[in-house]
Structures are given as structure tokens and as C-alpha cells.
């Protein structure tokens, strides 16, 4: 009953999940499906995959990154989710099975278009207020000690 105090997954659940994954060859299916889907994607088409455990998620993440970094592929691909999208508390409350779901997205680029590999500007930064960099750039010396 110690697992219950820590709010972890029941050990029997993990055993049956492992059996299901092995019997259904789920990891092999994910590994072979992703490369087979890439040639059929339309320009600006997206593959959105939901994984339900870490082994699946690792396979999806690595396959997407491999497709993005492969210079020999034409068309090129770009991973749109740096980190997987996960359910918020409201969704988990409404659907408890969503607690382990992780969504990753890969997009096919237009012919000749290169993926942007650098850091993207956070389009949601304005919702958080001023960042430290912007406050220093604007001459706001809050939090600095010039007397020392």
C-alpha cells in the first residue's frame, strides 16, 4: 500500500502495460510506421502522434528529430513541439486517461523551404509580463545593488 501514499501507478498496472506492449508489438509498430508515413505527407501537412508511455514517446521524439535533421530528405521536416503537449488539470479531471498522454507534431515543409532550427521567440511571452532581459534593456535596475 506504500505506492498509494506516493500516488504512483499500481505495480500490477505496470506489469499488464508491459505485457500489452510486448504482445501487441506496439513499439515496433510505432518505429516502423513513422518513416513509412513521411513520403505521403502533403506540403505543410502534419503528423500528430499521441503517446501514452515514455517508451513510445522516446521513439516518437527520436524519429521526429531524425526526420528534421536528415539533410538528404526532400521535402524537409520540422518538429513543431519542442516539448510534448500534455493535458491540463481540467482535462485530466474530465478524462483521467489523458493524464499520461503526450502529443508531438511533425510538419512537412514546402519544397525548398528550410526548417528554422534556431531558438524561436516565445509567442506567449507577453502573457507572463516583462522578462528579465527586457527589464534590464529598458534601464530598470530593480534588484541590482550598485552600492557594493
C-alpha positions as CSV (number, residue, x, y, z in Angstrom):
1,X,0.0,0.0,0.0
2,X,3.0,2.3,0.1
3,X,2.5,3.0,-3.7
4,X,-0.8,4.5,-2.8
5,X,0.7,7.1,-0.4
6,X,3.1,8.3,-3.1
7,X,0.3,8.4,-5.7
8,X,2.3,6.4,-8.2
9,X,1.0,3.8,-10.7
10,X,0.0,0.5,-9.1
11,X,2.7,-2.2,-9.8
12,X,0.1,-4.5,-11.4
13,X,-0.8,-1.8,-13.9
14,X,2.8,-1.6,-15.0
15,X,3.1,-5.3,-15.4
16,X,0.0,-5.5,-17.5
17,X,1.0,-2.5,-19.5
18,X,4.4,-4.2,-20.3
19,X,2.6,-7.4,-21.3
20,X,0.2,-5.5,-23.6
21,X,3.0,-3.5,-25.2
22,X,5.0,-6.7,-25.9
23,X,2.1,-8.9,-27.1
24,X,0.8,-6.2,-29.5
25,X,4.3,-5.2,-30.7
26,X,3.3,-1.6,-30.0
27,X,6.9,-0.2,-30.0
28,X,7.7,-2.0,-33.3
29,X,4.5,-0.6,-34.9
30,X,5.4,3.0,-33.9
31,X,9.1,2.5,-35.0
32,X,8.1,1.3,-38.5
33,X,5.0,3.5,-39.0
34,X,6.6,6.9,-38.7
35,X,9.2,6.6,-41.6
36,X,6.5,5.0,-43.8
37,X,4.2,8.0,-43.3
38,X,6.7,10.7,-44.3
39,X,6.6,10.2,-48.1
40,X,2.8,10.5,-48.1
41,X,2.6,13.9,-46.3
42,X,1.3,16.9,-48.3
43,X,3.3,20.2,-48.1
44,X,2.5,21.8,-44.7
45,X,0.9,18.5,-43.7
46,X,1.4,17.4,-40.1
47,X,1.7,14.2,-38.2
48,X,0.3,14.4,-34.7
49,X,1.1,11.5,-32.5
50,X,-0.2,10.8,-29.1
51,X,2.0,8.5,-26.9
52,X,0.8,7.1,-23.6
53,X,4.1,6.0,-22.0
54,X,7.7,7.0,-22.0
55,X,9.0,4.3,-24.3
56,X,6.6,5.3,-27.1
57,X,7.3,8.9,-26.5
58,X,11.0,8.4,-26.8
59,X,10.6,6.6,-30.1
60,X,8.3,9.3,-31.5
61,X,10.7,12.1,-30.3
62,X,13.8,10.5,-31.8
63,X,12.0,9.6,-35.1
64,X,10.7,13.2,-35.5
65,X,14.2,14.7,-34.7
66,X,15.8,12.3,-37.1
67,X,13.4,13.4,-39.9
68,X,14.1,17.0,-39.1
69,X,17.9,16.7,-39.1
70,X,18.2,14.5,-42.2
71,X,19.5,16.8,-44.9
72,X,19.0,14.1,-47.6
73,X,15.3,14.1,-47.3
74,X,13.4,16.4,-49.7
75,X,11.0,17.7,-48.7
76,X,12.3,18.8,-45.3
77,X,10.5,18.3,-42.0
78,X,10.3,20.4,-38.8
79,X,9.3,19.4,-35.3
80,X,6.7,21.9,-34.1
81,X,6.6,20.7,-30.5
82,X,9.9,21.2,-28.7
83,X,8.3,19.6,-25.7
84,X,5.2,17.4,-25.8
85,X,1.8,18.9,-25.2
86,X,0.2,17.4,-22.1
87,X,-3.3,17.6,-20.7
88,X,-4.0,20.3,-18.2
89,X,-5.7,19.7,-14.8
90,X,-9.2,20.5,-16.2
91,X,-8.8,17.9,-19.0
92,X,-7.4,15.3,-16.5
93,X,-10.4,15.9,-14.2
94,X,-12.8,15.3,-17.1
95,X,-10.8,12.4,-18.6
96,X,-8.5,10.6,-16.2
97,X,-6.9,8.6,-19.0
98,X,-5.4,11.8,-20.5
99,X,-3.0,12.2,-17.6
100,X,-0.3,10.1,-19.4
101,X,-1.0,11.3,-23.0
102,X,1.7,13.3,-24.7
103,X,1.2,15.0,-28.1
104,X,4.1,15.6,-30.6
105,X,3.8,17.3,-34.0
106,X,6.0,17.0,-37.1
107,X,5.3,19.2,-40.2
108,X,6.4,18.8,-43.8
109,X,7.9,21.9,-45.2
110,X,7.2,23.5,-48.6
111,X,9.6,22.3,-51.3
112,X,12.8,24.3,-51.0
113,X,11.8,25.7,-47.6
114,X,14.3,25.2,-44.7
115,X,13.2,24.5,-41.2
116,X,14.0,27.1,-38.6
117,X,16.5,25.3,-36.4
118,X,17.3,28.2,-34.0
119,X,15.5,29.2,-30.9
120,X,12.1,30.6,-31.6
121,X,10.8,33.6,-29.8
122,X,8.2,32.5,-27.3
123,X,4.9,33.8,-28.8
124,X,3.3,33.6,-25.3
125,X,5.9,35.7,-23.5
126,X,3.6,38.7,-23.4
127,X,1.3,36.7,-21.2
128,X,3.9,36.4,-18.5
129,X,4.7,40.1,-18.2
130,X,8.1,41.6,-18.6
131,X,11.0,39.2,-18.9
132,X,14.3,39.9,-17.1
133,X,16.1,40.7,-20.3
134,X,13.5,43.3,-21.4
135,X,13.5,45.0,-18.0
136,X,17.3,45.3,-18.0
137,X,17.3,46.6,-21.5
138,X,14.8,49.2,-20.6
139,X,17.0,50.6,-17.9
140,X,15.1,49.1,-15.0
141,X,17.7,48.4,-12.3
142,X,15.4,46.7,-9.9
143,X,17.1,44.0,-7.9
144,X,20.7,45.3,-8.5
145,X,22.9,46.6,-5.8
146,X,25.2,49.4,-7.1
147,X,26.4,50.4,-3.6
148,X,28.7,47.4,-3.2
